Amino acid sequence: MTRRPYSPSPSSPRPSKKPRIDHLTSDDFKDGVMLAPMVRSGVLPTRLFALKHGAKLVWAPEIVDKAILHSERVVDPITGVISYNGKSRAMFTTHPLEKPYLIYQIGSSDPSLAVQAAKMVLQDVSGIDLNCGCPKPFSTHSGMGAALLSTPDLLCSILTALRTELPPHITVSAKIRLLPNQEDTLKLVEKIVNTGISALTVHCRTRNQRMKERAVIERLKEIVEFVEGMGKGIAVIANGDCLSWEDAKRVRAITGAHSVMIATAAESNPTCFSPTPLVDIEKTLIPPYVQMCKYLGNFWANTKWSIIQFRGSLSTLKRTECIAIKDSLAKAKSYDDMNEFVGGQWDGEQVFQEIVEVIQARENTPLSLAVNVDEANENRDESVPLVTPPATQNPEPPGLWAPLAPANALRAPVPAMISRQDVVSPTPGDVVPLPS
C-alpha cells in the first residue's frame, strides 16, 4: 500500500484548526481524566485512541534519562511520526498531533541528566514529569522512581533544576506515591509544591503496596486540601483503582482531587475515557487499532502485546467468539498474519485521519469532569462503602490481565498504619479512625 505524506487535513477544503493550547498551565491539569504513564502499553497508538475518546492529557511511558540521551530523532516524511531511535528500534515515538496534550515522563536521579534528557524532547512535548512513584527495579535502580521518596532533597533538586532550566511554556510535574505516615507525606508534598511544579499526581499506594491491595484514595483528600491551602493553584491528580470516566466522578467525590488518572483500565480499553466506551472491542477496537499501528510503523511485538491486553464488555459478541479471536491474535507473528483478521482492508491511514479530525475538532475542550462534591456525596448510595473496587491491579506498571484480577477472598487488607483506619467493617459508619 502506497502511503502519501502526512497532512493535518487531507480531505477538507477548510484550513486545519490549530489546537487552542499554546502551552499548558496548572489549570489544564484540572477537571479531566488523564492517561497514566504505562511501560509498554502507553505507546503512541494507545495515546491517540485515548485522546480521541476523551482523555484530557496523556503521559508517555517513563524513559530513563541516559537512554534518551543516546537516541537519534528521526521524522517519517509520510506519516509525520517522530521516533527517538535506540540501537535496535525506537524507544519513544510521538506525533505533532498529540504534542499539545503530551507529558513526557523521565526516570532520573541526577538533576543535570534530567535537564539534558528533557531538552532532548522539548520540541515534541508540552510537559516534563518526574517519575517518583514506580516501585519496580527497572525504575528504582540507581535511586530513580519510588526510591526518590526516600531522598526528598534529591527529588526536589531535580524538579527545581527542571523548572529553572526549561522554558516557561514547558510544564514540570511529578508523580509520587504515599508515604506510610500521612504527616511525612504532607511534608514531602510541601517541598515538592514549592519547587514550582504545575501539577502533582499521587498514586494512592505506598511503595511497598502491590496489586492485591486496594489504593487508599481516602488519604488523598487531606493532601488535596493541604495543597490548596498553600495557595499556588497546583493541580492534584488522583491515581489508583479508577476504572472509567464515570468512575472518575466517584474518585473525585471522595478525594476532592482536581483530576483523575487511569492506568490499568486504559490498558484494557483505551476508550474508557469516554462516557460511552466501546464494547465488543474485539470487533470495534482491535481491527482499527492494528490497522493504524501498521500505518504508523508501530513495532509489531508491541502492537501484539497491547491488543492481547484489550478486553471489555460484551454486547453482541459471544464469549466463545472472543476467545477464538484472542487465540488467533496470540498466534500472529507479524502484521501479515493479521490480514485475514482485518478482512484484507489495511485502512490505517483512514483510521488515523479520523482521529486527527476528532482531536482537532475538540479545540482544547475535552469532556469536563467537573464534579459538585457536596452534591455527589448527597446523592451517593449509603449502602455502597467508600472504598475502591476490590481486586484491582496495581497501575504501575500494569499487569498482564488488566484491569481486574481474579476474585480473591484472601485479598490482603491495607495495614492500619498506612490507611490510618482500623477497618472493622466494610461500611463507612463502622470505620474507627486511629488516634492522631
C-alpha positions as CSV (number, residue, x, y, z in Angstrom):
1,M,0.0,0.0,0.0
2,T,1.4,3.4,-1.0
3,R,1.3,6.0,1.8
4,R,1.3,9.7,1.0
5,P,2.9,12.3,3.1
6,Y,1.1,13.3,6.3
7,S,-1.3,16.2,6.1
8,P,-3.2,17.6,9.0
9,S,-6.4,18.0,6.9
10,P,-6.1,15.9,3.7
11,S,-9.7,15.9,2.6
12,S,-11.3,19.1,3.8
13,P,-11.0,22.3,1.8
14,R,-11.1,24.3,5.0
15,P,-7.7,25.2,6.7
16,S,-7.0,22.8,9.5
17,K,-7.8,24.1,13.0
18,K,-4.8,24.7,15.3
19,P,-5.4,23.4,18.8
20,R,-6.1,26.3,21.2
21,I,-3.4,25.1,23.6
22,D,-0.4,27.3,23.1
23,H,1.2,25.9,26.2
24,L,-0.1,24.1,29.3
25,T,-0.8,25.7,32.7
26,S,-1.8,24.3,36.0
27,D,-5.5,24.8,35.0
28,D,-5.0,22.5,32.1
29,F,-4.3,19.7,34.5
30,K,-7.7,20.2,36.2
31,D,-11.2,18.8,35.5
32,G,-10.1,15.9,33.3
33,V,-9.4,12.3,33.1
34,M,-5.7,11.5,32.2
35,L,-3.9,8.6,30.7
36,A,-1.2,7.4,33.1
37,P,2.4,6.6,32.0
38,M,2.5,2.9,31.3
39,V,5.5,0.9,30.3
40,R,4.8,-1.0,27.0
41,S,1.1,-0.1,27.0
42,G,1.3,3.7,26.8
43,V,2.6,3.8,23.2
44,L,1.6,6.4,20.5
45,P,-1.4,4.4,19.1
46,T,-2.9,3.9,22.6
47,R,-2.4,7.6,23.4
48,L,-4.1,8.7,20.2
49,F,-7.1,6.4,20.9
50,A,-7.3,7.8,24.4
51,L,-7.3,11.4,23.2
52,K,-9.9,10.5,20.6
53,H,-12.2,9.2,23.3
54,G,-11.8,12.0,25.8
55,A,-8.5,11.9,27.7
56,K,-7.6,15.4,28.5
57,L,-3.9,14.8,28.7
58,V,-1.7,11.8,28.1
59,W,1.5,10.7,29.7
60,A,4.2,8.9,27.8
61,P,5.9,5.8,29.3
62,E,8.8,6.5,31.6
63,I,12.2,6.6,29.8
64,V,15.4,6.7,31.8
65,D,17.4,9.9,31.3
66,K,20.6,8.3,30.0
67,A,18.7,6.2,27.4
68,I,17.1,9.1,25.6
69,L,20.4,11.0,25.6
70,H,21.8,8.3,23.3
71,S,18.9,8.3,20.9
72,E,18.6,9.7,17.4
73,R,15.5,11.8,16.4
74,V,14.0,10.7,13.1
75,V,10.8,12.1,11.4
76,D,8.8,9.9,9.0
77,P,8.1,12.1,6.0
78,I,4.9,10.1,5.1
79,T,3.1,9.7,8.5
80,G,4.7,12.5,10.5
81,V,5.7,10.1,13.2
82,I,8.7,11.2,15.2
83,S,10.9,8.5,16.5
84,Y,13.7,8.6,19.1
85,N,15.7,5.6,17.9
86,G,18.0,3.4,20.0
87,K,20.4,0.8,18.8
88,S,17.7,-1.6,17.6
89,R,14.4,0.3,17.4
90,A,12.5,3.3,18.6
91,M,12.4,3.8,22.3
92,F,9.9,6.7,22.1
93,T,7.6,7.7,19.3
94,T,5.2,10.6,19.1
95,H,3.3,12.8,16.6
96,P,2.7,16.5,16.3
97,L,-1.0,15.8,16.7
98,E,-0.6,14.8,20.3
99,K,2.0,17.4,21.3
100,P,-0.4,19.9,22.9
101,Y,-1.6,17.1,25.2
102,L,1.6,15.1,25.8
103,I,3.5,14.9,29.0
104,Y,6.9,13.1,28.8
105,Q,7.9,11.2,31.9
106,I,11.6,11.0,32.9
107,G,13.2,8.5,35.2
108,S,16.2,10.2,36.8
109,S,18.2,10.5,40.0
110,D,20.5,13.3,38.7
111,P,19.4,16.9,38.2
112,S,21.9,17.5,35.4
113,L,21.0,14.4,33.4
114,A,17.3,15.1,33.9
115,V,17.6,18.5,32.4
116,Q,19.7,17.1,29.5
117,A,17.1,14.4,28.8
118,A,14.2,16.9,29.0
119,K,15.9,19.2,26.5
120,M,16.3,16.3,24.1
121,V,12.5,16.1,23.6
122,L,11.4,19.7,24.2
123,Q,10.3,20.4,20.7
124,D,7.9,17.4,20.7
125,V,6.2,17.6,24.1
126,S,4.2,20.1,26.3
127,G,5.4,19.0,29.7
128,I,8.0,17.0,31.6
129,D,7.0,14.7,34.5
130,L,9.4,13.2,37.0
131,N,8.7,9.6,38.0
132,C,8.9,9.4,41.8
133,G,6.5,6.5,42.2
134,C,7.3,3.4,40.3
135,P,8.5,0.7,42.7
136,K,9.8,-1.7,40.1
137,P,13.6,-2.5,39.9
138,F,13.8,-1.1,36.3
139,S,12.8,2.2,37.7
140,T,14.3,2.2,41.2
141,H,17.8,1.2,40.2
142,S,20.3,3.9,40.7
143,G,17.9,5.8,43.0
144,M,15.1,6.5,40.5
145,G,11.4,6.1,40.7
146,A,10.0,5.4,44.1
147,A,13.5,5.4,45.5
148,L,13.3,9.2,45.3
149,L,10.7,9.1,48.0
150,S,13.5,8.2,50.4
151,T,15.7,11.1,49.2
152,P,13.4,14.1,49.2
153,D,16.2,16.6,48.9
154,L,17.4,14.9,45.7
155,L,13.9,14.6,44.4
156,C,13.3,18.3,44.9
157,S,16.6,19.3,43.4
158,I,15.7,17.5,40.2
159,L,12.4,19.3,40.0
160,T,14.0,22.6,40.8
161,A,16.6,22.1,38.1
162,L,14.0,21.2,35.5
163,R,11.9,24.2,36.4
164,T,14.9,26.6,36.3
165,E,16.5,25.3,33.1
166,L,13.4,24.6,31.0
167,P,11.4,27.2,29.1
168,P,8.4,28.6,30.9
169,H,6.0,27.2,28.4
170,I,7.1,23.6,29.3
171,T,5.3,22.4,32.5
172,V,7.1,20.5,35.1
173,S,5.2,17.9,37.2
174,A,5.8,14.9,39.5
175,K,4.2,11.6,40.2
176,I,4.6,10.2,43.7
177,R,3.3,7.5,46.0
178,L,2.0,7.9,49.5
179,L,4.5,7.5,52.4
180,P,3.3,5.2,55.2
181,N,2.9,8.1,57.5
182,Q,0.5,10.9,56.5
183,E,2.4,13.6,58.2
184,D,5.6,12.6,56.3
185,T,3.6,12.6,53.1
186,L,2.4,16.2,53.7
187,K,5.9,17.4,54.4
188,L,7.1,15.8,51.2
189,V,4.3,17.3,49.2
190,E,5.0,20.7,50.6
191,K,8.6,20.5,49.5
192,I,7.6,19.3,46.0
193,V,5.0,22.0,45.5
194,N,7.5,24.7,46.5
195,T,9.8,23.7,43.6
196,G,7.4,25.4,41.2
197,I,5.7,22.4,39.6
198,S,2.4,22.8,37.8
199,A,0.8,19.5,38.9
200,L,1.3,16.7,41.3
201,T,-0.1,13.1,40.7
202,V,-0.4,11.0,43.7
203,H,-0.6,7.2,43.3
204,C,-2.6,6.3,46.4
205,R,-0.5,3.3,47.4
206,T,2.8,3.2,49.3
207,R,6.0,2.0,47.8
208,N,5.5,-1.5,49.3
209,Q,1.9,-2.0,48.3
210,R,1.2,-4.2,45.4
211,M,-1.7,-5.4,43.1
212,K,-3.5,-7.3,45.8
213,E,-4.0,-4.3,47.9
214,R,-6.5,-1.6,47.1
215,A,-5.5,2.0,46.6
216,V,-6.0,4.1,49.8
217,I,-7.7,7.0,48.0
218,E,-9.3,8.2,51.2
219,R,-5.9,9.6,52.3
220,L,-5.8,11.9,49.3
221,K,-8.5,14.4,50.5
222,E,-6.3,15.8,53.2
223,I,-3.4,16.1,50.8
224,V,-5.6,18.0,48.3
225,E,-6.8,20.4,51.0
226,F,-3.2,20.9,52.1
227,V,-2.0,21.8,48.6
228,E,-5.0,24.1,48.0
229,G,-4.1,25.8,51.3
230,M,-0.7,26.6,50.0
231,G,-2.4,28.9,47.5
232,K,-0.2,28.1,44.5
233,G,-3.0,26.8,42.3
234,I,-1.3,23.5,41.8
235,A,-3.4,20.7,40.4
236,V,-3.5,17.4,42.3
237,I,-4.3,14.3,40.3
238,A,-5.6,11.1,41.8
239,N,-4.3,7.8,40.6
240,G,-5.3,4.3,41.7
241,D,-8.2,2.0,41.0
242,C,-10.2,4.2,38.8
243,L,-11.9,2.2,36.1
244,S,-13.6,4.7,33.8
245,W,-14.7,8.2,33.1
246,E,-17.9,7.6,35.1
247,D,-15.9,6.0,37.9
248,A,-13.6,9.1,38.0
249,K,-16.6,11.1,39.4
250,R,-16.6,8.7,42.4
251,V,-12.9,9.2,42.9
252,R,-13.2,13.0,42.8
253,A,-16.1,13.0,45.2
254,I,-14.1,11.0,47.7
255,T,-10.8,12.7,47.3
256,G,-11.6,16.2,46.1
257,A,-8.8,15.8,43.5
258,H,-8.7,18.2,40.6
259,S,-8.4,15.4,38.1
260,V,-8.2,11.6,37.9
261,M,-5.6,9.4,36.1
262,I,-6.4,6.0,34.7
263,A,-3.8,3.3,34.1
264,T,-4.9,-0.4,34.0
265,A,-8.4,0.2,32.8
266,A,-7.0,2.1,29.9
267,E,-4.6,-0.7,29.2
268,S,-7.6,-2.9,28.8
269,N,-9.7,-0.4,26.9
270,P,-8.2,2.9,25.8
271,T,-11.7,4.2,25.1
272,C,-12.6,4.2,28.8
273,F,-12.1,8.0,28.9
274,S,-15.5,8.3,27.2
275,P,-18.9,8.2,29.0
276,T,-19.7,5.5,26.5
277,P,-16.6,3.4,26.0
278,L,-16.6,0.9,23.2
279,V,-18.0,-2.6,23.8
280,D,-17.2,-5.8,21.8
281,I,-13.7,-4.4,21.4
282,E,-12.5,-7.5,19.6
283,K,-14.6,-6.1,16.6
284,T,-14.9,-2.4,17.4
285,L,-11.4,-1.5,18.6
286,I,-8.8,-4.1,17.8
287,P,-9.1,-4.1,14.0
288,P,-8.7,-0.3,13.6
289,Y,-6.0,-0.3,16.3
290,V,-4.0,-2.9,14.4
291,Q,-4.5,-1.1,11.1
292,M,-3.3,2.2,12.5
293,C,-0.4,0.6,14.2
294,K,0.8,-0.8,10.9
295,Y,0.3,2.6,9.1
296,L,2.3,4.4,11.8
297,G,5.0,1.8,11.8
298,N,4.5,0.7,15.4
299,F,6.8,-2.2,16.3
300,W,4.8,-5.4,15.8
301,A,5.8,-7.1,19.1
302,N,4.5,-4.0,21.0
303,T,1.3,-4.0,19.0
304,K,0.6,-7.6,19.7
305,W,1.3,-7.2,23.4
306,S,-1.1,-4.3,23.6
307,I,-4.0,-5.9,21.8
308,I,-3.7,-9.1,23.8
309,Q,-4.4,-6.9,26.9
310,F,-7.5,-5.4,25.4
311,R,-10.8,-6.7,26.9
312,G,-14.1,-5.1,27.7
313,S,-17.9,-5.6,28.0
314,L,-19.7,-7.8,25.5
315,S,-22.9,-6.7,23.7
316,T,-23.4,-8.8,20.6
317,L,-20.3,-10.9,20.6
318,K,-20.3,-14.2,22.4
319,R,-17.6,-15.2,24.8
320,T,-16.6,-18.1,22.6
321,E,-16.1,-15.8,19.7
322,C,-13.8,-13.5,21.8
323,I,-11.7,-16.5,22.9
324,A,-11.3,-17.6,19.3
325,I,-10.3,-14.1,18.2
326,K,-7.7,-13.8,21.1
327,D,-6.3,-17.3,20.2
328,S,-5.8,-16.2,16.6
329,L,-4.2,-13.0,17.7
330,A,-1.8,-14.9,20.0
331,K,-0.6,-17.0,17.1
332,A,0.1,-14.0,14.8
333,K,3.8,-13.3,14.3
334,S,3.6,-10.2,12.1
335,Y,1.2,-7.8,10.6
336,D,1.0,-10.1,7.6
337,D,-0.6,-12.7,9.8
338,M,-3.4,-10.2,10.6
339,N,-4.5,-9.8,7.0
340,E,-7.5,-12.2,7.4
341,F,-8.4,-10.6,10.7
342,V,-8.8,-7.2,9.2
343,G,-10.6,-8.6,6.1
344,G,-7.7,-7.6,3.8
345,Q,-8.5,-3.9,4.4
346,W,-5.5,-2.0,5.7
347,D,-7.2,1.3,6.2
348,G,-4.7,2.6,8.9
349,E,-4.4,5.9,7.2
350,Q,-8.2,6.4,7.2
351,V,-8.3,5.4,10.9
352,F,-5.6,7.9,11.7
353,Q,-7.3,10.7,9.8
354,E,-10.5,10.1,11.7
355,I,-8.5,10.5,14.9
356,V,-6.9,13.7,13.5
357,E,-10.3,15.2,12.8
358,V,-11.7,14.3,16.3
359,I,-8.8,15.7,18.2
360,Q,-8.7,18.9,16.1
361,A,-12.4,19.4,16.4
362,R,-12.3,19.3,20.2
363,E,-10.3,22.6,20.2
364,N,-9.0,22.1,23.7
365,T,-12.4,21.4,25.1
366,P,-12.4,17.7,26.1
367,L,-15.0,16.2,28.3
368,S,-15.2,18.1,31.6
369,L,-15.0,16.1,34.8
370,A,-16.2,19.0,37.0
371,V,-18.0,17.4,39.9
372,N,-20.0,19.0,42.7
373,V,-18.6,17.1,45.6
374,D,-21.3,18.1,48.0
375,E,-24.0,17.0,45.5
376,A,-22.1,13.8,44.7
377,N,-22.0,12.9,48.4
378,E,-25.6,13.8,48.9
379,N,-26.7,11.5,46.1
380,R,-24.4,8.7,47.0
381,D,-26.0,5.4,47.8
382,E,-25.1,4.9,51.5
383,S,-25.2,1.2,51.1
384,V,-22.0,1.4,48.9
385,P,-18.9,1.7,51.0
386,L,-16.4,4.5,50.4
387,V,-13.7,2.1,49.2
388,T,-12.2,1.4,45.8
389,P,-13.3,-1.7,43.8
390,P,-11.8,-4.9,45.1
391,A,-9.3,-7.0,43.1
392,T,-8.0,-4.1,41.0
393,Q,-4.4,-4.3,39.9
394,N,-1.5,-2.0,40.8
395,P,-1.5,0.5,37.9
396,E,2.3,0.9,37.9
397,P,3.3,-0.9,35.9
398,P,0.2,-2.6,34.6
399,G,-0.2,-6.4,34.9
400,L,-0.8,-8.8,32.1
401,W,-4.5,-9.1,32.8
402,A,-5.6,-5.6,33.5
403,P,-7.7,-4.1,34.8
404,L,-9.3,-6.7,37.0
405,A,-7.6,-9.5,38.7
406,P,-9.5,-12.7,39.5
407,A,-11.7,-12.6,42.6
408,N,-9.7,-13.3,45.7
409,A,-11.4,-13.8,49.0
410,L,-8.0,-13.7,50.7
411,R,-7.2,-10.2,49.4
412,A,-4.7,-8.7,51.8
413,P,-6.1,-5.8,53.9
414,V,-4.3,-2.4,53.9
415,P,-2.3,-2.1,57.1
416,A,-3.8,0.4,59.6
417,M,-0.6,2.3,59.8
418,I,-0.9,3.1,56.1
419,S,-4.7,3.7,55.8
420,R,-4.9,5.4,59.2
421,Q,-8.1,3.5,59.7
422,D,-8.9,0.4,61.8
423,V,-11.3,-1.2,59.4
424,V,-13.6,-3.5,61.4
425,S,-16.4,-3.5,58.8
426,P,-16.7,-2.6,55.1
427,T,-19.3,0.1,55.9
428,P,-18.1,3.7,56.4
429,G,-20.1,4.1,59.6
430,D,-18.1,1.2,61.2
431,V,-14.6,2.6,60.4
432,V,-12.9,3.7,63.5
433,P,-10.2,6.4,62.9
434,L,-6.9,5.8,64.6
435,P,-5.8,8.4,67.1
436,S,-3.5,11.1,65.7
